[in-house]
Amino acid sequence: MSEKVKFTVDGVTLVGDLRVPATPGPHPALVLTGPFTGTRDQVIGLYASRLSEAGYATLAFDHRNWGESGGEPRCHEDAQGKLHDLRAAVSLLRSRPEVDGERIGAVGICLGGGYALKFAAFDPRVKAFAGIAGAYNNPYGMRAGMARAEYRKVLGSLTEVLERQDLAGPVEYLPAVAREGEAAMPGEEPFAYYGTARGASAHWRNEVTRSSVRELIVLDNMTGADFLSPKPGLIVHGVVDGFCSPEGAEEAYKRMDEPKRLLWLDAKLHTDLYDAEPYVTRAVEAAAAFFGEHL
């Protein structure tokens, strides 16, 4: 059973899909957050549907500035705002009679893995966390990946973008994906998902603010791993992942205290865990079993 819901946070109206199992409740519930630029009818919608079939009430929603939700500028990554959105989403779940408000978990896929981890670490209402193909961003890792000089150069150029906007210039955009040329997520793999019928959505747009890239390179969601305990955490990741590094997943796992679990899947592409089998089924089964044990 799926119901379109609306809720408000910081004056912004967010739109989501609440899925409730057909069996009598109240049910344990999961709030989901997903990939960079993604909308609720793509990756997280698939996982929300499958986890609902496994017995959980699920809430997949469009974050502020994305999809059907409100917020300006459009297609802009608001890191702190996303944490506020997750807080309000849990408040909505706890208000619903179909949900057991003391049994709520957070699930993050791709960039949402880091957000869900940090959110779960600092919100006592959330009892467990699962990250799937997660990006556990931190500035140290970003700087190491670029080298110090290049990191400072990129940071400077993106700050210039914000300065132009601060002085009444237009919001600057670039493509979210492109097979060739400039894009926030360049190359064949992201284009094969977002740029084709595979990830088609009436609410997704192939653009993102340039300043969103700055949000990503200064973001620190890895801190959540240090503060999650004593809550249980699950990390599911592909052994090969060109966009969300296995090394980052392993670091997050090592920094988490028990109880915790790490499941490696033999995926060769990051997007294998978006919609390809058997990877989605294995990730869903692992998450459902983990939450069944800990919620």
C-alpha positions as CSV (number, residue, x, y, z in Angstrom):
1,M,0.0,0.0,0.0
2,S,1.5,3.3,-1.1
3,E,0.4,6.8,-0.2
4,K,1.8,10.1,-1.5
5,V,2.5,12.3,1.5
6,K,3.6,15.9,2.1
7,F,5.4,17.4,5.1
8,T,7.1,20.7,5.8
9,V,10.5,21.5,7.2
10,D,12.1,25.0,7.4
11,G,9.2,26.3,5.4
12,V,9.8,24.0,2.5
13,T,7.2,21.4,1.5
14,L,8.6,17.9,0.8
15,V,6.9,15.2,-1.1
16,G,7.3,11.5,-0.4
17,D,5.8,8.0,-0.8
18,L,4.8,6.1,2.3
19,R,4.6,2.4,1.8
20,V,3.0,0.2,4.4
21,P,2.9,-3.6,4.4
22,A,-0.5,-5.3,4.0
23,T,-0.1,-7.2,7.3
24,P,-1.5,-5.6,10.5
25,G,0.7,-3.0,12.2
26,P,2.2,-1.1,13.7
27,H,5.3,-1.8,11.7
28,P,9.0,-1.0,12.1
29,A,9.8,1.8,9.7
30,L,12.7,2.9,7.5
31,V,13.5,6.3,6.1
32,L,15.5,6.3,2.9
33,T,17.8,8.8,1.3
34,G,19.6,8.3,-2.0
35,P,22.1,9.3,-4.7
36,F,23.3,12.7,-5.7
37,T,20.7,14.3,-8.0
38,G,18.4,11.3,-7.5
39,T,14.6,11.5,-7.0
40,R,12.4,9.2,-5.0
41,D,11.1,7.2,-8.0
42,Q,14.5,6.0,-8.9
43,V,16.9,4.0,-6.7
44,I,15.3,4.7,-3.3
45,G,11.9,4.0,-4.7
46,L,13.0,0.5,-5.7
47,Y,14.6,-0.2,-2.3
48,A,11.6,1.3,-0.5
49,S,9.2,-1.0,-2.4
50,R,11.3,-4.1,-1.8
51,L,11.8,-3.4,1.9
52,S,8.1,-2.8,2.3
53,E,7.5,-6.2,0.9
54,A,9.9,-7.5,3.5
55,G,7.6,-6.1,6.3
56,Y,8.8,-2.5,6.9
57,A,6.9,0.7,6.5
58,T,9.1,2.8,4.3
59,L,9.3,6.5,3.4
60,A,11.1,7.6,0.3
61,F,11.0,11.3,-0.4
62,D,12.4,14.0,-2.6
63,H,14.8,16.2,-0.6
64,R,14.5,20.0,-0.8
65,N,15.4,21.4,-4.2
66,W,14.9,18.1,-6.0
67,G,12.0,16.3,-7.7
68,E,8.5,17.3,-6.6
69,S,9.7,18.9,-3.4
70,G,10.0,22.6,-2.9
71,G,13.1,24.7,-2.3
72,E,15.4,27.0,-4.2
73,P,17.7,27.0,-6.0
74,R,16.5,24.0,-7.9
75,C,18.8,21.0,-8.3
76,H,21.1,22.2,-5.5
77,E,22.8,20.0,-2.9
78,D,22.0,21.4,0.5
79,A,24.0,19.2,2.9
80,Q,22.7,20.6,6.2
81,G,19.2,20.9,4.7
82,K,19.2,17.2,3.9
83,L,19.8,16.3,7.5
84,H,16.8,18.6,8.5
85,D,14.7,16.8,5.9
86,L,15.5,13.4,7.4
87,R,14.6,14.7,10.8
88,A,11.2,15.9,9.6
89,A,10.7,12.6,7.7
90,V,11.2,10.6,11.0
91,S,8.8,13.0,12.7
92,L,6.2,12.2,10.1
93,L,6.8,8.4,10.4
94,R,6.4,8.6,14.2
95,S,3.1,10.4,13.8
96,R,1.5,7.6,11.7
97,P,-0.6,4.9,13.4
98,E,0.8,2.3,11.0
99,V,4.3,2.9,12.4
100,D,6.0,1.7,15.6
101,G,7.7,5.0,16.5
102,E,10.3,3.2,18.7
103,R,11.5,1.0,15.8
104,I,12.8,3.3,13.1
105,G,15.9,2.8,11.0
106,A,17.7,4.9,8.4
107,V,18.8,3.5,5.0
108,G,21.1,5.4,2.6
109,I,22.2,4.5,-0.9
110,C,25.1,6.1,-2.7
111,L,25.5,9.7,-1.4
112,G,22.6,9.0,0.9
113,G,24.7,6.4,2.7
114,G,26.8,9.2,4.3
115,Y,23.8,11.3,5.1
116,A,21.9,8.4,6.7
117,L,25.0,7.5,8.7
118,K,25.5,11.0,10.1
119,F,21.8,11.4,10.7
120,A,21.4,8.1,12.5
121,A,24.4,8.9,14.7
122,F,22.9,12.1,16.1
123,D,19.2,11.5,16.2
124,P,18.2,9.3,19.1
125,R,14.9,8.3,17.5
126,V,16.8,6.3,14.9
127,K,17.7,2.9,16.2
128,A,19.8,1.4,13.4
129,F,21.6,2.3,10.1
130,A,22.3,0.6,6.8
131,G,24.4,2.0,4.0
132,I,24.3,0.5,0.5
133,A,27.0,1.4,-2.1
134,G,27.5,4.4,0.2
135,A,29.6,7.5,-0.3
136,Y,31.0,8.4,3.1
137,N,32.4,11.8,2.2
138,N,35.0,13.7,4.2
139,P,37.3,16.6,3.2
140,Y,40.5,14.6,4.1
141,G,39.6,11.9,1.5
142,M,38.6,14.5,-1.1
143,R,41.9,16.4,-0.6
144,A,43.9,13.2,-0.8
145,G,42.2,12.2,-4.0
146,M,42.9,15.5,-5.7
147,A,46.2,16.4,-4.1
148,R,46.4,19.5,-1.9
149,A,47.1,22.0,-4.7
150,E,44.3,20.8,-6.9
151,Y,41.9,20.7,-4.0
152,R,42.6,24.4,-3.2
153,K,42.3,25.3,-6.9
154,V,38.9,23.6,-7.2
155,L,37.7,25.1,-3.9
156,G,38.7,28.6,-5.1
157,S,37.0,28.3,-8.5
158,L,33.7,27.1,-6.9
159,T,33.9,29.9,-4.3
160,E,34.1,32.3,-7.2
161,V,30.8,30.9,-8.5
162,L,29.2,31.6,-5.2
163,E,30.6,35.1,-5.1
164,R,29.1,35.9,-8.4
165,Q,25.8,34.6,-7.2
166,D,26.1,36.6,-3.9
167,L,26.4,39.7,-6.1
168,A,23.1,39.1,-7.8
169,G,24.4,36.9,-10.6
170,P,22.3,34.0,-11.9
171,V,22.6,30.5,-10.4
172,E,25.1,28.6,-12.4
173,Y,24.4,25.1,-13.6
174,L,26.2,22.2,-15.3
175,P,24.9,18.9,-16.6
176,A,24.4,16.2,-13.9
177,V,25.6,13.5,-16.4
178,A,27.2,13.4,-19.8
179,R,28.9,10.7,-21.8
180,E,31.6,13.2,-22.8
181,G,32.4,16.7,-21.7
182,E,31.8,18.5,-18.5
183,A,29.3,17.1,-16.0
184,A,29.0,16.7,-12.3
185,M,29.1,12.9,-12.9
186,P,30.9,12.5,-16.2
187,G,31.3,9.2,-18.1
188,E,29.4,6.3,-19.4
189,E,28.4,4.6,-16.2
190,P,26.3,7.4,-14.6
191,F,24.9,8.3,-18.1
192,A,23.8,4.7,-18.6
193,Y,21.6,5.0,-15.6
194,Y,20.4,8.6,-15.5
195,G,20.7,9.5,-19.2
196,T,18.6,6.6,-20.5
197,A,15.3,4.9,-20.0
198,R,16.9,2.8,-17.2
199,G,16.6,5.6,-14.7
200,A,13.9,7.7,-16.4
201,S,11.8,9.9,-14.1
202,A,9.4,12.7,-14.9
203,H,10.9,14.5,-11.9
204,W,14.6,14.2,-12.6
205,R,16.5,16.9,-14.5
206,N,19.9,16.6,-16.1
207,E,21.3,19.6,-14.3
208,V,22.8,20.5,-11.0
209,T,24.1,23.8,-9.5
210,R,27.9,24.3,-9.9
211,S,28.0,25.1,-6.2
212,S,26.7,21.7,-5.4
213,V,30.2,20.3,-6.2
214,R,31.6,22.5,-3.5
215,E,29.1,21.0,-1.0
216,L,30.4,17.5,-1.9
217,I,34.1,18.3,-1.5
218,V,33.7,20.0,1.9
219,L,31.1,17.5,3.2
220,D,32.0,15.4,6.3
221,N,29.6,12.6,6.8
222,M,32.3,10.1,7.9
223,T,32.0,11.7,11.4
224,G,28.8,9.7,11.8
225,A,30.8,6.5,12.0
226,D,32.6,7.7,15.1
227,F,29.3,8.6,16.8
228,L,26.9,5.8,15.7
229,S,27.6,3.5,18.6
230,P,25.8,1.9,20.4
231,K,23.4,1.8,17.5
232,P,24.0,-1.1,15.1
233,G,25.2,-0.4,11.6
234,L,25.3,-2.4,8.3
235,I,27.4,-1.5,5.3
236,V,26.8,-3.3,2.0
237,H,29.2,-2.4,-0.8
238,G,30.6,-3.6,-4.1
239,V,34.1,-4.9,-4.3
240,V,34.7,-2.7,-7.3
241,D,33.1,0.8,-7.3
242,G,34.5,3.7,-9.3
243,F,32.2,6.3,-7.8
244,C,31.9,5.5,-4.1
245,S,35.2,3.9,-3.1
246,P,35.3,0.5,-1.3
247,E,38.1,2.0,0.8
248,G,35.7,4.7,2.0
249,A,33.1,2.0,3.0
250,E,35.8,0.0,4.8
251,E,37.0,3.1,6.7
252,A,33.4,3.8,7.8
253,Y,33.0,0.2,8.9
254,K,36.3,0.3,10.9
255,R,35.3,3.5,12.6
256,M,32.0,2.1,13.7
257,D,31.8,0.2,16.9
258,E,29.9,-3.1,17.5
259,P,27.3,-4.2,16.7
260,K,28.1,-3.9,13.0
261,R,28.3,-5.9,9.8
262,L,30.0,-5.5,6.5
263,L,28.8,-7.3,3.4
264,W,30.9,-7.3,0.2
265,L,29.1,-8.0,-3.0
266,D,30.9,-9.0,-6.2
267,A,29.5,-6.1,-8.2
268,K,31.8,-4.5,-10.7
269,L,29.9,-1.2,-11.1
270,H,28.6,1.3,-8.6
271,T,25.2,1.3,-10.4
272,D,24.9,-2.5,-10.2
273,L,23.5,-1.9,-6.7
274,Y,21.0,0.6,-8.1
275,D,18.8,-1.9,-10.1
276,A,20.8,-4.9,-11.2
277,E,20.3,-8.5,-10.0
278,P,21.3,-10.3,-8.0
279,Y,22.9,-7.3,-6.2
280,V,19.7,-5.5,-5.3
281,T,18.1,-8.7,-3.9
282,R,21.2,-9.5,-1.8
283,A,21.4,-5.9,-0.5
284,V,17.6,-5.9,0.4
285,E,17.8,-9.3,2.1
286,A,20.9,-8.2,4.1
287,A,19.2,-5.0,5.2
288,A,15.9,-6.7,6.0
289,A,17.6,-9.3,8.1
290,F,19.8,-6.8,9.9
291,F,16.9,-4.5,10.8
292,G,14.9,-7.6,11.8
293,E,17.6,-8.4,14.3
294,H,18.1,-4.9,15.6
295,L,14.8,-2.9,15.4
